[in-house]
Amino acid sequence: MPLRRAVDPHELRAAVTEVLPWLDGGDQPDRAALAAAVRLSLRTLEGLAPGRSVELRVPPFAAVQCVAGPRHTRGTPPNVVETDPRTWLELALGRRDWATALDTGALTASGNRAEEIATWLPLLQV
């Protein structure tokens, strides 16, 4: 499988900056802007924590596999993290902590390796 091109940090910062007003309580950005911020931040995590032991899902935009360790080959992976776009971006920017997101139900994490994603957060500070 060919490797993806690394995420340009300037492209990531621009995409995230475009959705900051929404994260600060403003109007929701258009779908393309939100998708770009989510996808680029997920790909950044994928590059920082390569592997296939944890699947991180942010529907409806993307899912990535990351974190080194045992990998799955069929069916639902044993280590899955799922959240909504706002929560993911808040986690990626350090505006929300993992434990709070988990406790409030904004994030679900199953499997003994799922919480390893928290060690890679935040991805970016703006």
VMD Tcl script that builds the backbone (N, CA, C; Angstrom):
set m [mol new atoms 378]
animate dup $m
set s [atomselect $m all]
$s set {name element resname resid chain x y z} {
  {N N MET 1 A 0.838 -1.166 0.000}
  {CA C MET 1 A 0.000 0.000 0.000}
  {C C MET 1 A 0.891 1.239 0.000}
  {N N PRO 2 A 0.654 2.196 -0.925}
  {CA C PRO 2 A 1.492 3.384 -0.967}
  {C C PRO 2 A 1.246 4.279 0.244}
  {N N LEU 3 A 2.297 4.906 0.708}
  {CA C LEU 3 A 2.178 5.811 1.845}
  {C C LEU 3 A 1.550 7.122 1.397}
  {N N ARG 4 A 0.761 7.704 2.271}
  {CA C ARG 4 A 0.173 9.006 1.980}
  {C C ARG 4 A 1.237 10.074 2.097}
  {N N ARG 5 A 1.024 11.131 1.349}
  {CA C ARG 5 A 1.892 12.302 1.454}
  {C C ARG 5 A 1.743 12.887 2.857}
  {N N ALA 6 A 2.834 13.290 3.448}
  {CA C ALA 6 A 2.792 13.889 4.788}
  {C C ALA 6 A 1.966 15.171 4.739}
  {N N VAL 7 A 1.309 15.461 5.826}
  {CA C VAL 7 A 0.491 16.666 5.915}
  {C C VAL 7 A 1.396 17.882 6.052}
  {N N ASP 8 A 1.150 18.871 5.216}
  {CA C ASP 8 A 1.866 20.141 5.304}
  {C C ASP 8 A 1.351 20.874 6.545}
  {N N PRO 9 A 2.226 21.205 7.492}
  {CA C PRO 9 A 1.759 21.851 8.729}
  {C C PRO 9 A 1.058 23.184 8.472}
  {N N HIS 10 A 1.447 23.885 7.412}
  {CA C HIS 10 A 0.790 25.156 7.088}
  {C C HIS 10 A -0.632 24.914 6.584}
  {N N GLU 11 A -0.813 23.837 5.823}
  {CA C GLU 11 A -2.133 23.470 5.330}
  {C C GLU 11 A -3.037 23.073 6.507}
  {N N LEU 12 A -2.485 22.314 7.444}
  {CA C LEU 12 A -3.245 21.923 8.632}
  {C C LEU 12 A -3.645 23.154 9.437}
  {N N ARG 13 A -2.702 24.038 9.683}
  {CA C ARG 13 A -2.991 25.244 10.472}
  {C C ARG 13 A -4.056 26.102 9.788}
  {N N ALA 14 A -3.974 26.244 8.472}
  {CA C ALA 14 A -4.966 27.040 7.738}
  {C C ALA 14 A -6.355 26.410 7.843}
  {N N ALA 15 A -6.423 25.090 7.697}
  {CA C ALA 15 A -7.714 24.396 7.772}
  {C C ALA 15 A -8.321 24.527 9.165}
  {N N VAL 16 A -7.506 24.379 10.179}
  {CA C VAL 16 A -8.002 24.470 11.556}
  {C C VAL 16 A -8.389 25.915 11.884}
  {N N THR 17 A -7.605 26.870 11.421}
  {CA C THR 17 A -7.916 28.279 11.676}
  {C C THR 17 A -9.270 28.650 11.097}
  {N N GLU 18 A -9.622 28.049 9.978}
  {CA C GLU 18 A -10.910 28.343 9.350}
  {C C GLU 18 A -12.096 27.894 10.201}
  {N N VAL 19 A -11.927 26.875 11.012}
  {CA C VAL 19 A -13.045 26.389 11.844}
  {C C VAL 19 A -12.990 26.908 13.283}
  {N N LEU 20 A -11.962 27.661 13.632}
  {CA C LEU 20 A -11.847 28.176 15.003}
  {C C LEU 20 A -13.055 29.001 15.453}
  {N N PRO 21 A -13.611 29.870 14.610}
  {CA C PRO 21 A -14.784 30.628 15.078}
  {C C PRO 21 A -15.928 29.714 15.524}
  {N N TRP 22 A -16.116 28.589 14.849}
  {CA C TRP 22 A -17.153 27.621 15.231}
  {C C TRP 22 A -16.819 27.004 16.594}
  {N N LEU 23 A -15.558 26.649 16.786}
  {CA C LEU 23 A -15.161 26.060 18.068}
  {C C LEU 23 A -15.301 27.064 19.206}
  {N N ASP 24 A -15.260 28.351 18.849}
  {CA C ASP 24 A -15.423 29.408 19.849}
  {C C ASP 24 A -16.875 29.814 20.050}
  {N N GLY 25 A -17.816 29.071 19.413}
  {CA C GLY 25 A -19.230 29.342 19.612}
  {C C GLY 25 A -19.917 30.020 18.442}
  {N N GLY 26 A -19.215 30.227 17.343}
  {CA C GLY 26 A -19.810 30.865 16.176}
  {C C GLY 26 A -20.580 29.880 15.309}
  {N N ASP 27 A -20.904 30.338 14.118}
  {CA C ASP 27 A -21.651 29.516 13.173}
  {C C ASP 27 A -20.809 28.351 12.669}
  {N N GLN 28 A -21.498 27.246 12.367}
  {CA C GLN 28 A -20.807 26.065 11.845}
  {C C GLN 28 A -20.215 26.388 10.478}
  {N N PRO 29 A -18.979 25.987 10.241}
  {CA C PRO 29 A -18.360 26.232 8.939}
  {C C PRO 29 A -19.010 25.367 7.870}
  {N N ASP 30 A -18.725 25.681 6.605}
  {CA C ASP 30 A -19.279 24.840 5.554}
  {C C ASP 30 A -18.646 23.461 5.631}
  {N N ARG 31 A -19.340 22.510 5.046}
  {CA C ARG 31 A -18.938 21.106 5.130}
  {C C ARG 31 A -17.511 20.876 4.633}
  {N N ALA 32 A -17.127 21.527 3.548}
  {CA C ALA 32 A -15.786 21.327 2.985}
  {C C ALA 32 A -14.700 21.796 3.953}
  {N N ALA 33 A -14.921 22.926 4.601}
  {CA C ALA 33 A -13.932 23.442 5.555}
  {C C ALA 33 A -13.813 22.520 6.764}
  {N N LEU 34 A -14.943 22.066 7.268}
  {CA C LEU 34 A -14.933 21.166 8.420}
  {C C LEU 34 A -14.271 19.839 8.063}
  {N N ALA 35 A -14.608 19.314 6.897}
  {CA C ALA 35 A -14.008 18.055 6.442}
  {C C ALA 35 A -12.499 18.183 6.316}
  {N N ALA 36 A -12.028 19.297 5.772}
  {CA C ALA 36 A -10.584 19.495 5.609}
  {C C ALA 36 A -9.876 19.513 6.962}
  {N N ALA 37 A -10.433 20.231 7.920}
  {CA C ALA 37 A -9.806 20.308 9.246}
  {C C ALA 37 A -9.759 18.934 9.909}
  {N N VAL 38 A -10.852 18.191 9.829}
  {CA C VAL 38 A -10.897 16.861 10.440}
  {C C VAL 38 A -9.930 15.918 9.734}
  {N N ARG 39 A -10.002 15.858 8.425}
  {CA C ARG 39 A -9.165 14.906 7.678}
  {C C ARG 39 A -7.679 15.197 7.824}
  {N N LEU 40 A -7.302 16.466 7.735}
  {CA C LEU 40 A -5.880 16.795 7.870}
  {C C LEU 40 A -5.376 16.508 9.285}
  {N N SER 41 A -6.191 16.771 10.286}
  {CA C SER 41 A -5.744 16.488 11.654}
  {C C SER 41 A -5.658 14.986 11.905}
  {N N LEU 42 A -6.585 14.214 11.346}
  {CA C LEU 42 A -6.494 12.755 11.481}
  {C C LEU 42 A -5.255 12.217 10.768}
  {N N ARG 43 A -4.986 12.720 9.584}
  {CA C ARG 43 A -3.791 12.274 8.861}
  {C C ARG 43 A -2.515 12.671 9.602}
  {N N THR 44 A -2.548 13.801 10.288}
  {CA C THR 44 A -1.395 14.215 11.093}
  {C C THR 44 A -1.156 13.212 12.212}
  {N N LEU 45 A -2.229 12.826 12.901}
  {CA C LEU 45 A -2.100 11.805 13.947}
  {C C LEU 45 A -1.578 10.505 13.367}
  {N N GLU 46 A -2.110 10.115 12.235}
  {CA C GLU 46 A -1.690 8.881 11.568}
  {C C GLU 46 A -0.182 8.910 11.275}
  {N N GLY 47 A 0.332 10.077 10.893}
  {CA C GLY 47 A 1.765 10.217 10.625}
  {C C GLY 47 A 2.615 10.213 11.883}
  {N N LEU 48 A 2.091 10.796 12.967}
  {CA C LEU 48 A 2.835 10.857 14.229}
  {C C LEU 48 A 2.841 9.524 14.971}
  {N N ALA 49 A 1.752 8.785 14.834}
  {CA C ALA 49 A 1.593 7.516 15.559}
  {C C ALA 49 A 1.294 6.403 14.557}
  {N N PRO 50 A 2.269 6.076 13.706}
  {CA C PRO 50 A 1.993 5.070 12.677}
  {C C PRO 50 A 1.720 3.695 13.288}
  {N N GLY 51 A 0.876 2.963 12.618}
  {CA C GLY 51 A 0.525 1.626 13.064}
  {C C GLY 51 A -0.910 1.322 12.689}
  {N N ARG 52 A -1.371 0.172 13.134}
  {CA C ARG 52 A -2.727 -0.239 12.794}
  {C C ARG 52 A -3.438 -0.910 13.964}
  {N N SER 53 A -3.051 -0.566 15.196}
  {CA C SER 53 A -3.682 -1.237 16.331}
  {C C SER 53 A -4.931 -0.522 16.843}
  {N N VAL 54 A -5.114 0.752 16.494}
  {CA C VAL 54 A -6.284 1.506 16.944}
  {C C VAL 54 A -6.926 2.180 15.735}
  {N N GLU 55 A -8.237 2.087 15.653}
  {CA C GLU 55 A -8.957 2.803 14.599}
  {C C GLU 55 A -9.664 3.988 15.224}
  {N N LEU 56 A -9.416 5.164 14.692}
  {CA C LEU 56 A -10.038 6.403 15.154}
  {C C LEU 56 A -11.034 6.845 14.094}
  {N N ARG 57 A -12.291 6.951 14.491}
  {CA C ARG 57 A -13.374 7.300 13.571}
  {C C ARG 57 A -13.975 8.651 13.950}
  {N N VAL 58 A -14.106 9.506 12.946}
  {CA C VAL 58 A -14.778 10.791 13.118}
  {C C VAL 58 A -15.799 10.914 11.987}
  {N N PRO 59 A -16.957 10.258 12.180}
  {CA C PRO 59 A -17.962 10.297 11.121}
  {C C PRO 59 A -18.581 11.697 11.006}
  {N N PRO 60 A -18.959 12.108 9.843}
  {CA C PRO 60 A -18.984 11.365 8.584}
  {C C PRO 60 A -17.751 11.586 7.720}
  {N N PHE 61 A -16.679 12.111 8.296}
  {CA C PHE 61 A -15.569 12.567 7.473}
  {C C PHE 61 A -14.443 11.578 7.229}
  {N N ALA 62 A -14.019 10.839 8.231}
  {CA C ALA 62 A -12.853 9.979 8.016}
  {C C ALA 62 A -12.634 9.028 9.178}
  {N N ALA 63 A -11.806 8.054 8.909}
  {CA C ALA 63 A -11.312 7.123 9.928}
  {C C ALA 63 A -9.882 6.801 9.556}
  {N N VAL 64 A -9.030 6.670 10.561}
  {CA C VAL 64 A -7.640 6.283 10.325}
  {C C VAL 64 A -7.262 5.183 11.293}
  {N N GLN 65 A -6.276 4.419 10.907}
  {CA C GLN 65 A -5.680 3.438 11.806}
  {C C GLN 65 A -4.313 3.963 12.195}
  {N N CYS 66 A -4.007 3.858 13.464}
  {CA C CYS 66 A -2.750 4.396 13.971}
  {C C CYS 66 A -2.321 3.618 15.202}
  {N N VAL 67 A -1.233 3.990 15.773}
  {CA C VAL 67 A -0.619 3.423 16.981}
  {C C VAL 67 A -0.015 2.041 16.686}
  {N N ALA 68 A 1.264 1.960 16.903}
  {CA C ALA 68 A 1.990 0.708 16.666}
  {C C ALA 68 A 1.495 -0.383 17.612}
  {N N GLY 69 A 1.562 -1.598 17.141}
  {CA C GLY 69 A 1.148 -2.734 17.954}
  {C C GLY 69 A 0.451 -3.767 17.109}
  {N N PRO 70 A -0.174 -4.730 17.750}
  {CA C PRO 70 A -0.869 -5.781 17.005}
  {C C PRO 70 A -1.950 -5.176 16.121}
  {N N ARG 71 A -2.089 -5.707 14.936}
  {CA C ARG 71 A -3.095 -5.186 14.028}
  {C C ARG 71 A -4.177 -6.213 13.800}
  {N N HIS 72 A -5.318 -5.731 13.391}
  {CA C HIS 72 A -6.412 -6.634 13.061}
  {C C HIS 72 A -6.488 -6.752 11.541}
  {N N THR 73 A -7.079 -7.836 11.061}
  {CA C THR 73 A -7.174 -8.014 9.622}
  {C C THR 73 A -8.607 -8.186 9.134}
  {N N ARG 74 A -9.530 -8.524 10.002}
  {CA C ARG 74 A -10.908 -8.738 9.569}
  {C C ARG 74 A -11.885 -8.239 10.619}
  {N N GLY 75 A -13.023 -7.760 10.144}
  {CA C GLY 75 A -14.083 -7.359 11.054}
  {C C GLY 75 A -13.785 -6.081 11.811}
  {N N THR 76 A -14.526 -5.864 12.870}
  {CA C THR 76 A -14.352 -4.674 13.690}
  {C C THR 76 A -13.060 -4.778 14.483}
  {N N PRO 77 A -12.240 -3.741 14.447}
  {CA C PRO 77 A -10.987 -3.787 15.203}
  {C C PRO 77 A -11.257 -3.850 16.716}
  {N N PRO 78 A -10.354 -4.444 17.464}
  {CA C PRO 78 A -10.551 -4.548 18.916}
  {C C PRO 78 A -10.368 -3.220 19.651}
  {N N ASN 79 A -9.686 -2.272 19.034}
  {CA C ASN 79 A -9.425 -0.974 19.661}
  {C C ASN 79 A -9.998 0.123 18.763}
  {N N VAL 80 A -11.100 0.705 19.199}
  {CA C VAL 80 A -11.790 1.704 18.387}
  {C C VAL 80 A -12.081 2.938 19.232}
  {N N VAL 81 A -11.826 4.086 18.647}
  {CA C VAL 81 A -12.186 5.368 19.244}
  {C C VAL 81 A -13.106 6.055 18.255}
  {N N GLU 82 A -14.216 6.599 18.748}
  {CA C GLU 82 A -15.139 7.304 17.863}
  {C C GLU 82 A -15.632 8.559 18.551}
  {N N THR 83 A -15.713 9.631 17.771}
  {CA C THR 83 A -16.202 10.901 18.285}
  {C C THR 83 A -16.736 11.742 17.133}
  {N N ASP 84 A -17.352 12.851 17.484}
  {CA C ASP 84 A -17.889 13.772 16.484}
  {C C ASP 84 A -16.805 14.778 16.069}
  {N N PRO 85 A -17.020 15.491 14.967}
  {CA C PRO 85 A -15.997 16.431 14.487}
  {C C PRO 85 A -15.605 17.505 15.505}
  {N N ARG 86 A -16.578 18.105 16.186}
  {CA C ARG 86 A -16.236 19.160 17.153}
  {C C ARG 86 A -15.354 18.611 18.274}
  {N N THR 87 A -15.754 17.494 18.850}
  {CA C THR 87 A -14.962 16.924 19.942}
  {C C THR 87 A -13.572 16.569 19.468}
  {N N TRP 88 A -13.458 15.960 18.285}
  {CA C TRP 88 A -12.140 15.602 17.769}
  {C C TRP 88 A -11.261 16.838 17.626}
  {N N LEU 89 A -11.802 17.891 17.033}
  {CA C LEU 89 A -10.986 19.088 16.838}
  {C C LEU 89 A -10.620 19.727 18.175}
  {N N GLU 90 A -11.528 19.699 19.135}
  {CA C GLU 90 A -11.200 20.221 20.464}
  {C C GLU 90 A -10.090 19.401 21.108}
  {N N LEU 91 A -10.125 18.096 20.961}
  {CA C LEU 91 A -9.054 17.237 21.481}
  {C C LEU 91 A -7.744 17.517 20.755}
  {N N ALA 92 A -7.815 17.605 19.436}
  {CA C ALA 92 A -6.606 17.820 18.626}
  {C C ALA 92 A -5.943 19.150 18.925}
  {N N LEU 93 A -6.739 20.133 19.359}
  {CA C LEU 93 A -6.206 21.463 19.660}
  {C C LEU 93 A -5.937 21.680 21.144}
  {N N GLY 94 A -6.190 20.673 21.951}
  {CA C GLY 94 A -5.960 20.812 23.390}
  {C C GLY 94 A -7.016 21.638 24.099}
  {N N ARG 95 A -8.178 21.812 23.496}
  {CA C ARG 95 A -9.265 22.575 24.098}
  {C C ARG 95 A -10.180 21.702 24.949}
  {N N ARG 96 A -10.012 20.413 24.871}
  {CA C ARG 96 A -10.776 19.464 25.687}
  {C C ARG 96 A -9.833 18.327 26.028}
  {N N ASP 97 A -9.937 17.824 27.228}
  {CA C ASP 97 A -9.065 16.705 27.586}
  {C C ASP 97 A -9.799 15.384 27.380}
  {N N TRP 98 A -9.019 14.354 27.171}
  {CA C TRP 98 A -9.511 13.011 26.853}
  {C C TRP 98 A -10.486 12.505 27.913}
  {N N ALA 99 A -10.092 12.606 29.166}
  {CA C ALA 99 A -10.916 12.055 30.255}
  {C C ALA 99 A -12.287 12.713 30.308}
  {N N THR 100 A -12.339 14.015 30.137}
  {CA C THR 100 A -13.622 14.718 30.153}
  {C C THR 100 A -14.489 14.290 28.986}
  {N N ALA 101 A -13.897 14.199 27.798}
  {CA C ALA 101 A -14.657 13.768 26.618}
  {C C ALA 101 A -15.203 12.360 26.816}
  {N N LEU 102 A -14.401 11.506 27.419}
  {CA C LEU 102 A -14.820 10.128 27.680}
  {C C LEU 102 A -15.932 10.086 28.732}
  {N N ASP 103 A -15.755 10.830 29.807}
  {CA C ASP 103 A -16.737 10.846 30.896}
  {C C ASP 103 A -18.086 11.406 30.475}
  {N N THR 104 A -18.087 12.371 29.565}
  {CA C THR 104 A -19.338 12.993 29.135}
  {C C THR 104 A -20.007 12.245 27.988}
  {N N GLY 105 A -19.337 11.233 27.454}
  {CA C GLY 105 A -19.905 10.472 26.350}
  {C C GLY 105 A -19.675 11.095 24.983}
  {N N ALA 106 A -18.904 12.161 24.933}
  {CA C ALA 106 A -18.596 12.795 23.649}
  {C C ALA 106 A -17.606 11.952 22.847}
  {N N LEU 107 A -16.981 11.008 23.520}
  {CA C LEU 107 A -15.974 10.141 22.929}
  {C C LEU 107 A -16.220 8.732 23.453}
  {N N THR 108 A -16.119 7.750 22.573}
  {CA C THR 108 A -16.162 6.365 23.028}
  {C C THR 108 A -14.827 5.728 22.686}
  {N N ALA 109 A -14.344 4.902 23.575}
  {CA C ALA 109 A -13.068 4.223 23.374}
  {C C ALA 109 A -13.224 2.790 23.869}
  {N N SER 110 A -12.998 1.841 22.977}
  {CA C SER 110 A -13.086 0.444 23.374}
  {C C SER 110 A -11.769 -0.250 23.062}
  {N N GLY 111 A -11.427 -1.180 23.880}
  {CA C GLY 111 A -10.170 -1.908 23.715}
  {C C GLY 111 A -9.094 -1.343 24.622}
  {N N ASN 112 A -8.163 -2.198 24.993}
  {CA C ASN 112 A -7.137 -1.794 25.960}
  {C C ASN 112 A -6.084 -0.847 25.393}
  {N N ARG 113 A -6.033 -0.669 24.085}
  {CA C ARG 113 A -5.036 0.231 23.497}
  {C C ARG 113 A -5.629 1.546 23.021}
  {N N ALA 114 A -6.943 1.676 23.056}
  {CA C ALA 114 A -7.614 2.854 22.500}
  {C C ALA 114 A -7.136 4.156 23.139}
  {N N GLU 115 A -6.922 4.131 24.439}
  {CA C GLU 115 A -6.532 5.366 25.127}
  {C C GLU 115 A -5.119 5.817 24.809}
  {N N GLU 116 A -4.352 5.012 24.091}
  {CA C GLU 116 A -3.008 5.437 23.696}
  {C C GLU 116 A -3.046 6.655 22.792}
  {N N ILE 117 A -4.161 6.871 22.118}
  {CA C ILE 117 A -4.278 8.056 21.271}
  {C C ILE 117 A -4.110 9.323 22.096}
  {N N ALA 118 A -4.577 9.300 23.320}
  {CA C ALA 118 A -4.494 10.481 24.185}
  {C C ALA 118 A -3.054 10.944 24.388}
  {N N THR 119 A -2.101 10.034 24.312}
  {CA C THR 119 A -0.700 10.424 24.507}
  {C C THR 119 A -0.178 11.282 23.362}
  {N N TRP 120 A -0.862 11.294 22.233}
  {CA C TRP 120 A -0.437 12.072 21.072}
  {C C TRP 120 A -1.140 13.414 20.984}
  {N N LEU 121 A -2.014 13.707 21.924}
  {CA C LEU 121 A -2.795 14.945 21.887}
  {C C LEU 121 A -2.262 15.943 22.884}
  {N N PRO 122 A -2.342 17.229 22.596}
  {CA C PRO 122 A -2.873 17.827 21.383}
  {C C PRO 122 A -1.887 17.744 20.228}
  {N N LEU 123 A -2.431 17.815 19.036}
  {CA C LEU 123 A -1.617 17.757 17.828}
  {C C LEU 123 A -1.063 19.113 17.447}
  {N N LEU 124 A -1.767 20.142 17.840}
  {CA C LEU 124 A -1.476 21.487 17.359}
  {C C LEU 124 A -2.044 22.495 18.339}
  {N N GLN 125 A -1.377 23.596 18.524}
  {CA C GLN 125 A -1.892 24.657 19.375}
  {C C GLN 125 A -1.988 25.918 18.518}
  {N N VAL 126 A -3.166 26.529 18.554}
  {CA C VAL 126 A -3.360 27.773 17.796}
  {C C VAL 126 A -3.874 28.864 18.711}
}
mol reanalyze $m
mol bondsrecalc $m
mol representation Tube
mol addrep $m
